Amino acid sequence: MKKLLAIVLTLSAASAFAQPDMAKYDKSCKVCHATGAAGAPLTGDAEAWAPRLAKGMDVLVKSVNTGLNAMPPKGMCFDCTDADYSALITYMSTPAK
């Protein structure tokens, strides 16, 4: 529980600086992360994201770039930068309010 709280607090602080491009979320991430399609962790479900975040942001961004399981390479956001991916991951993994 303490680890989850630390992750959530870290993400909250990070999200204050890195705001995602919501158009990129809507066109590339939302289709799976809003529905849980193919086992994608839901946006706002901090508990589902916790084990992924524990691997580190660099590992997560690399997974987006190369694809992982059902997620295609680049998550179908071919104009996203690594900074975009990081901001989008932070947004999706932050608990829903």
C-alpha positions in Angstrom: 0.0 0.0 0.0 2.8 2.4 0.8 4.4 1.7 -2.6 1.2 2.4 -4.3 0.8 5.7 -2.4 4.3 6.7 -3.3 3.7 5.9 -7.0 0.4 7.9 -6.9 2.1 10.9 -5.3 5.0 10.8 -7.7 2.5 10.7 -10.6 0.5 13.5 -9.2 3.6 15.7 -9.0 4.8 14.7 -12.5 1.4 15.4 -14.0 1.5 19.0 -12.8 4.4 19.5 -15.2 3.7 17.1 -18.1 0.2 17.6 -19.5 -0.8 15.2 -22.2 -2.1 16.1 -25.6 -5.6 15.0 -25.2 -6.1 14.8 -29.0 -3.4 12.2 -29.1 -5.0 10.3 -26.2 -8.4 10.4 -28.0 -7.0 9.1 -31.3 -4.5 6.6 -30.0 -4.9 5.5 -26.4 -8.6 5.9 -25.6 -9.9 3.1 -27.8 -8.3 0.4 -25.6 -7.5 2.2 -22.3 -11.0 3.5 -21.8 -12.6 0.1 -22.3 -9.9 -2.4 -21.2 -9.8 -3.9 -24.7 -7.2 -6.7 -25.0 -6.3 -6.4 -21.3 -5.2 -2.8 -21.5 -5.1 -1.2 -18.0 -7.9 1.3 -17.7 -7.3 5.0 -17.6 -7.6 6.1 -14.0 -7.1 2.7 -12.5 -4.0 3.3 -10.4 -4.0 -0.2 -9.0 -3.9 -1.8 -12.5 -1.1 0.6 -13.5 1.0 0.1 -10.3 2.9 -3.0 -11.4 3.6 -1.5 -14.7 4.9 1.8 -13.2 7.1 -0.2 -10.9 9.2 -1.1 -13.9 10.0 2.5 -14.5 8.9 5.1 -17.1 11.8 4.3 -19.4 10.7 0.7 -19.7 7.1 1.7 -20.3 8.0 4.2 -23.0 10.2 1.5 -24.7 7.2 -0.9 -24.6 5.0 1.7 -26.3 7.6 2.3 -29.0 8.1 -1.4 -29.7 4.6 -2.7 -28.9 3.7 -5.1 -26.2 1.2 -7.9 -26.3 -1.9 -6.6 -28.2 -0.6 -3.0 -28.3 0.9 -2.2 -31.7 4.2 -0.4 -32.0 3.9 3.3 -31.1 0.4 2.6 -29.7 -0.8 3.9 -33.1 0.5 7.4 -32.3 3.1 7.8 -34.9 3.6 11.5 -34.3 4.1 11.0 -30.5 7.5 11.8 -28.9 8.8 9.9 -25.9 7.8 12.9 -23.8 4.2 12.6 -25.2 4.2 8.9 -24.3 5.4 9.7 -20.8 2.8 12.4 -20.3 0.1 10.1 -21.7 1.1 7.2 -19.4 1.2 9.6 -16.4 -2.3 10.8 -17.3 -3.7 7.2 -17.8 -2.2 5.9 -14.6 -3.3 8.8 -12.4 -6.3 7.8 -10.2 -9.7 9.0 -11.6 -11.2 11.8 -9.5 
